[in-house]
Structures are given as C-alpha cells and as structure tokens.
Amino acid sequence: MGQKKYRIGVFMPTWVGDAVMATPTLRALRTGFADANLIGVMRPVIRDLLTGTAYFDESVAFSKQRTAGLPSRWGLVGELRRAKLDAMVLLTNSMWTAAVSKMAGIGRLVGYDRDARGWLLTDKVAMPQLAGAKQPPLMPAIDYYLKIAVHIGCSASDRRVQLAVTAAEASLGESLWQQVGFDAERPTVVINSNSATEPARLWPAEKVKALAYQIADQQSMQVLLHCGPAERELANALVAEVNHPLVASMGMAQQLPIGLTKAVLAKADAVVSTDSGPRHIAVALNRSVISLFGPTSPAGTLTYNVPETMLSMQLNCRPCYAKSCPLQHGDCMQKIEVAQVYQALCAAVRVALAA
C-alpha cells in the first residue's frame, strides 16, 4: 500500500473577485505541496469559476443559506470531518470559517490572526502593520493572500492571476456569438457595468449606452453588454435603446452561468468594467481591461498581468468604500466621462490587436 497523501483544505474567499485574486496563492500551494492533495472548500460559484484549472484535487461545496443538496455553514463540520483533512489554509478572514474547521477536528489551521480568532489557529499569520499604526495598511489582496502561502514555506514569486476556459465553456461563448449575430472575425469589446452588491460602483446607464454606440458606430467593433441574471432585463433594454446592429446583450442567452462569463471575456479584444468580479476574470484571462473606480481604490486590488488602464476621479470624498453614496451624488462614477473611457479603450484595442 502506498503512503497516505497529506490532505490540505483551502477555505476560499466568498466573492468572485477575491477568489480570482487568490489564484496566485493556489498556484503557490500547488507547487509548494506538489505531493499533497489539495481540497477546495467553497461556494458553488467559486467552484465553477475555477473549473478548468488544476489547483484542486477535490472540492467541498457549501451554501451560506440553506440550499437543497448543499451543506450550510455549520453543516460543513460533518463534511470536513469526512474529508479527513490534515490541515486547513484559511483564505477567509471570518471567525466562523476558523470555528467550523476547528470543530471538524482538523489538526493544523493556518490563517490571519484577526477578528478575535487567533486562539483557534495553530499557525497565526500576523496582520501587516504600519509602524505605530492602529490599522493595517491597504495592501493588494493578491499579496495579502500570498503572505499566507509564504508563511508555510511556499514561493510568492509569481503574482499573476490565472483562470481557464474549458471547451464546454468556450462552446457557450460560440453559441452566444451565433445567437446575437456576431462575426467571429470582427473585434469585440465587452462592457460590464455591474456590481453584485454595491450600487455606488455602477457607471450610469446613459453613459454605457453612449459608449457602446460610439464604439460600434465609429470603430465598427462589436459591443457586448455583460450581465448576470439580476441585470439581464437592464442589459437587454439598454441594447434596445442603443439600436445598433453591432451592439448586443449577453442577456439574450437562456442561461447565464459563470462559465459563459469566462467565455465571453476570453473572446473580447478589450473589456470595460466597473470594479467587480468580471473585471478580475478578464484580467485573469489576460485581456486588456479599462477599469472604472468610484468608491473603491485600485491600491487594494492591484494586478500583475496585462497592465490595466485604471480610471477614477480625484475627489476628496473618495475612496469611501460605501455601498451607496453617503453624500447622495455619486460623483465618483457620475463624473467619469464617456470621452475619457472611449479614448482609453481605443488605445487598449490598438495594443491588443497589434499583439
């Protein structure tokens, strides 16, 4: 009989963008523990996001809410016991993920010593601090996650985020291109002006329409408005109002899985996006991305792939990180002008097409 492989669980971040920014850490763990089995513990959408990659040997999916067929947070205790993990790497900051891992009897728990959970951890990673400061400095999430891998002996030399598109996912993208009448040979721009939970990050719909029309009319490029299920009706309505044969909505697809998002972004020559999950997916697929920042700061989400073009307004009130504008004007997004984005996009497309 062969020797039992060491089994390492990795508790993945909740949000898509954070999970993407954790991929350099997953690669570091995969390389640093090449002889171990890595087991991802994650929401189904994160599991689907990582489909096609080789980061994990197995996965344990859960739902924060009660969902048929999936364990809830506390139901994870039994699932993790059955997984027989030797260690858990916590890429989450929460108390509950540390508590569930402890209750599951996992012998080694590695994570940041924060949110009063240090007593649950066997390997406490110190929070980065500025000398004499009460709060930790804002550091890129990619480096924040990698610091955990370094703590347990892995290399942090490769900081590129990385995802994959499977053949099945690529087929979804091809089907959508056919459905909306796009030419596979014509350059395409994808515009994403969505945010899963924070309306303050949205770029005004009127500006999205104006940009889409200008790209199609002046550059003769195809424009696809990206959307999730919650934004389907808005994206379809905006395309109807633009009324240009080269502008279409992803909302025409019957289903909108994250695999289709990956396929769509992989087919784009350039992507315009708010600071949200699709921005990070596009970066991980090495697209040219123009990122629009309102209440958030680029400092916390810097990336190291194809350089992004980051646009924002210099206002005294930003970054505030509020979900809705505390001053009720939303100037940080409202004042990013169409001409500014269009100019940056044209430059990015020239570079992308020349590559």
DRENDOLO-95222 format. One record per residue: x, y, z of N, C-alpha, C in turn; residue in one letter. Coordinates in steps of 0.2 Angstrom, whole numbers, plus 5000, padded with zeros to 4 digits. Layout:
XYZXYZXYZA;...
This chain:
500449945000500050005000500450065000M;500250114996500650174996500550225002G;500950265003500950315009500350355008Q;499950375013499350415013499650485011K;499350525006499450585005499250635010K;499650685011499450745016498850775012Y;498350795016497750825014497650895016R;497750945012497651015014497051045011I;496651075016496051105014496251185013G;495851215008495951285007495251315007V;495151355012494451395013494551455008F;494151455003494151504998493751565000M;493951624997493551684998492851684996P;492451724998491651724996491551744989T;491851804988491751844982492151824976W;491851824970492251804964492851844963V;492851914963493451954963494051924967G;493851914974494351894979494651824977D;494151784975494351714973494951714967A;494751764962495251774957495951794960V;495951844964496551874967496851824971M;496551764973496851714977497251664973A;497151664966497451614962498151614962T;498551664963499251654964499451614970P;499051624975499151584981499051514980T;498451494976498351424975498851394971L;499151434966499751404962500351394966R;500451444971501051434976500951374980A;500351364983500251304987500251234982L;500051244976500051184972500751164971R;501251214969501951204968502251184974T;502151214980502451204986502351144990G;501751114988501551054991501351004985F;501750994981501650954975501350884976A;501650854982501450784984500850774988D;500550834990499950834994499250834990A;498750814992498050834989497850894992N;497550944987497351004989496551004988L;496151024993495451014993495151084994I;494851114989494551174990493851174993G;493751224998493151225002492851295000V;492251294996492051354993491351354991M;491051414989490351414986490351384979R;489751364977489751334970489951374965P;489851444965490051484960490851494960V;491151484965491851494965492151424963I;491851374964492051304961491951314953R;491451344951491351344944491851394941D;491951444944492451494942493151464941L;493351414945493951384945493951324940L;493451304937493351244933493851254927T;494251204925494751204920495451214923G;495551234929496151244932496351184936T;497051174938497251114941497451134948A;497151184951497351204958497151154963Y;496551124962496251074967496251004965F;496350954969496150884968495450864969D;495150904974494450884976494150954978E;493550954979493151014982492650994987S;492451034991491851034996491451094995V;490851094992490451154991489951164997A;489851224998489351235003488951305001F;488451315005488051375004487951405011S;488051475010487951515017487151515019K;486751505014486051495016485851425015Q;485251405017485051335017484851315009R;485251275006485151254999485051184998T;484651154994484551084993485151054991A;485451004994485950964991486650994994G;486651054997487251084999487251095007L;487851075010487851095017487851165019P;487551185024487651255026488251265030S;488351325033489051345036489151285041R;488651275046488851235051488751155049W;488451145044488351085041489051055038G;489451105037490151095034490551055039L;490451055046490851025051490850945049V;490250915047490250845046490650835039G;490550875034490850865028491650875028E;491850915032492550925033492850865037L;492450845042492750785045492750725041R;492350715036492350655031492850665026R;493050735025493650745020494350725023A;494350715030494950695033495550735032K;495450805033496050845031496550855037L;497150855035497750865040497850935041D;497650985037497751055038497251095034A;497151155036496651205033497051265032M;497051295026497351365025496751405024V;496651455028496051505028496251565024L;495951565018496051625014495451675016L;495051655021494551695023494751735029T;494351785031494551825037494051815043N;493551775042493051765047493151725052S;492851735058492851695064492551625062M;491951625058491551565058491951505054W;492351525049492751485045493251445049T;493551485054494051455058493751415063A;493151435066492751395071492551325068A;492251325062492051265058492651215057V;493151245055493751205054494051175060S;494051215066494251185072493751125075K;493051145074492551095076492651025072M;492851035066492950975062493550935064A;493950955068494550915071495150925067G;495250975063495750975058496351005062I;496950965062497450975067497851035066G;497951065060498351125058497851175055R;497851235058497451285055497851345054L;497951375047498351425046497951485043V;498051545046497651605044497951665047G;497651725045497751785048497551785055Y;497951815060497751825067497351885067D;496651885066496251945066495551925068R;495151975069494451965071494351915077D;494751925082494751885088494751805087A;495051785082495051715080495751675081R;496251715083496951695084496951635088G;496551625094496551565098496351505095W;496051505089495851445086496351425081L;496851465079497351445074497951415077L;498251365074498951345076499451385073T;499351405067499851445063499551515062D;499751565066499451635066499951675062K;499651705056499951745052499851815054V;500351855055500251925058500051965053A;499552005055499252055050499852105048M;499852135042500352185040500152245044P;500652275047500552335051501052395049Q;500852455049501252515048501552525055L;502152545056502452565062502052615066A;501852595072501452635076500752645074G;500552615068499852625066499352575070A;498752605071498252555074497852515069K;497852535062497552495057498052475052Q;497952415049498452385044498352425038P;498952435034498952475028498552435023P;498352475018497952445012498552415008L;498452345007498952315003498552274997M;498852264992498452224986498252154989P;497652134988497352074990497852014988A;498052024982498551964979499051954984I;499452004986499952004991499751984998D;499152005000498851985006498751905007Y;498551875001498451805001499051775001Y;499551794997500151764996500551755002L;500451805007500851815013500751745017K;500151715016499951655020500351605017I;500351595010500751545007501551545009A;501751605009502451615011502551595018V;502151605023502151585030502251515031H;502051475026502051405027502551375022I;503051415019503651395015503551395008G;503051425005502951424998503251494995C;503351484988503651544985503051594983S;503251654983502751714981503051744975A;503451714971503751744965503251764959S;502751724958502351734953501651764955D;501551824954500951854957500351864951R;500451834946499951834941499251794943R;498751824942498051794942497951754936V;497651694937497551644931496951604932Q;496551604927495951564926496051524919L;495551474918495551444912494851434909A;494751434903494151424900494151354897V;493651314899493551244896493251244889T;493351184886493051184879492251194879A;491951164885491251174885491051244886A;491451274890491351354891491451394885E;491951374881492051414875491551404870A;491251344870490651324866490051364868S;489951384874489451434876489551494873L;490151524873490351584870490151584863G;490351534859490251524852489551524850E;489151494855488351494853488051564854S;488351594859488051664860488251714854L;488851704852489051744846488551734840W;488451674839487951654834487251684835Q;487051674841486351694843486251774842Q;486751814844486751884843486951904836V;487151864832487351884825488051914825G;488551894830489151924829489651884825F;490151924822490651894817491251874821D;491451814821491951784825492651824823A;492651854817493251884815493351964817E;492751984818492752064820492952074827R;493352124828493552144835492952154839P;492952134846492452144850492652174857T;492252224859492352254866491752224871V;491952204877491452194882491352244887V;490752274888490652324893490352284899I;490552294905490252274911490152324916N;489552344917489452404922489052374928S;489152324930488852284936489252284942N;488852274947489152264954488652224958S;488952164960488452114964488052144970A;488452184973488052214980488152284981T;488452324977488652394978488452444973E;487852474973487652514968488152574967P;488452594972488952654971489452644966A;489652584964490152564959489852564952R;489252574951488952574944489152634940L;489252624934489352684929488652694926W;488452764926487752774924487552744917P;486952714917486752684911486752724904A;486652794905486652834899487352834896E;487852834901488552834898488752764895K;488452714898488552644895488352644888V;487752674887487452674880487852714875K;488052774878488352824873489052784871A;489352754876490052724874489952664869L;489452624871489352564866489152594859A;488752644858488552674852489252694848Y;489652734852490252764849490752714847Q;490852664851491252614849491052574842I;490352564842490152524836490152574830A;489852634831489752674825490452704823D;490952724827491552754825492152704824Q;492152644827492652594826492452534823Q;491752524821491452464818491652404822S;491752414828491852354833491252324836M;491152264837490552234840490652254848Q;490052264851490052284858489552234861V;489752194866489352154870489252184877L;488652194880488552214887488452154891L;488952144896488952094900488452094905H;488152044908487652044913487651974917C;487351984923487151924926486451914926G;486151864930485451854930485051924932P;485351954937484952014940484952074936A;485452074931485552134926485252114919E;485052054918484852034912484352094908R;483752104912483252154909483552224907E;484052244912484352314910484752304904L;485152254904485652254898485252244892A;484752204892484352204886483952264884N;483752304889483452364887483952414885A;484552414887485052464885485152454878L;485252394876485452374869484852394864V;484252384867483652404863483652484861A;483852514867483852594866484452614862E;485052584862485552594858485452584850V;485052524849484852514842485352514837N;485852474838486452474833486552404832H;486652384825486752314824487352274827P;487852314829488452294831488452294839L;487952304842487852314849487352254852V;487552214856487152154858487152154866A;486752114869486752094876486852024877S;487252014882487351944885486751914887M;486251954889485651934892485151894887G;485351894881485051854876485051784877M;485651764881485751694882485251664887A;484951604886484451574891484751564898Q;485351544898485651534905486251584905Q;486451604911487051654912487451624917L;487751564916488251534921488951574921P;489351564926489951604926490451574921I;490351514918490751494913490551534907G;489951554905489851594900490251664900L;490251694907490551754908491351744906T;491651694908492351674906492451674899K;491951634895492051634888491951694885A;491451734887491351804884491951844884V;492251854891492851894892493451864888L;493551804888494051774884494051794877A;493451804874493351824867493451894865K;493451934871493552004870494252034868A;494252084864494952114862495052164868D;494552194871494652234877494052234881A;494052254887493552254892493552314896V;492952344896492752404900492352374906V;492652384912492252364918492352404924S;491752404928491752434935492252384939T;492352404945492752364950492352314953D;492252254949491852204951492152134948S;491852084950492052014948492352004941G;491952024936492152024929492752054927P;492852114930493552144929494152094931R;494052064937494652014939494651954934H;494051934932494051874927494451894921I;494251954918494551974912495351984913A;495552014918496252014920496651944920V;496251904923496551834924496551794917A;496151814912496251794906496651834901L;497051874904497551924901497251964895N;496651994897496352034892496552104894R;496552154889496652224890496052254894S;496052284900495552304904495552374905V;495052414904494952484907494452474913I;494752494919494352484925494152554928S;493552554929493252614932493152614939L;493552654943493552654950493152714953F;492652704957492252754960492452764968G;491952724972492052724979492652684982P;492952644977493552604979494152634977T;494752604979495352624977495752564973S;496152584968496552524965497052494969P;497252534974497852514978497652444981A;497052424983496952364987496852304982G;496752324975496652264970497152274964T;497752294966498252294960498352224957L;498452224951498552164947499252164944T;499452104942500152094939500152064932Y;499652064929499552034922499652084917N;499252084911499252134907499052204910V;499452254910499352314914498652344912P;498252354918497652384917497652464916E;497152484913497052564912496552574918T;496752614923496352624929496052704928M;495452714928495152774928494752794934L;494852854937494552874943494552954943S;494052974947494053054948494453064954M;494853124954495153144960494653194964Q;494353154969493853194973494053184981L;493953234985494153224992493753174995N;493153154993492753104996492853034995C;493353024990493452954988494252934990R;494352874991493852814992493552814998P;492852804998492452795004492252725005C;492252675000492052605001491352595003Y;490952645002490252645004489852604998A;489352565000488952534995488452584991K;488252634995487852684992488252754994S;488152804989488552864991488252894997C;488752915002488452945008488253015007P;488553045002488353115000487853124995L;487553064993487053054988487053094981Q;487753104979487853124972488153074968H;488553034970488852984966489353014961G;489653064963490153104958490653054956D;490953014960491552974959491452934952C;490852914951490652874945490352914940M;489852964942489553004938489953044933Q;490553064936490953114933491553084928K;491553014928491952984923491652994916I;491953024912491653044906491752994900E;491252984896491252944890491852954886V;492053014884492653034880493253004883A;493353004890493852984894493952904893Q;493452874894493452804893493552774886V;493252814881493252794874494052804872Y;494352854874495052864872495452814875Q;495352794881495752744884495652674881A;495052664879494852604876495152594869L;495152644865495452644858496152634859C;496552664864497252644865497352574866A;496952544871497052474873496852424867A;496352444863496252404857496752404852V;497052454851497652464846498252414849R;498352414855498852374858498652304857V;498052284859497852214859497852184852A;497652224847497652204840498252194837L;498752234840499452234837499852174840A;499652144846500052094849500052034845A;
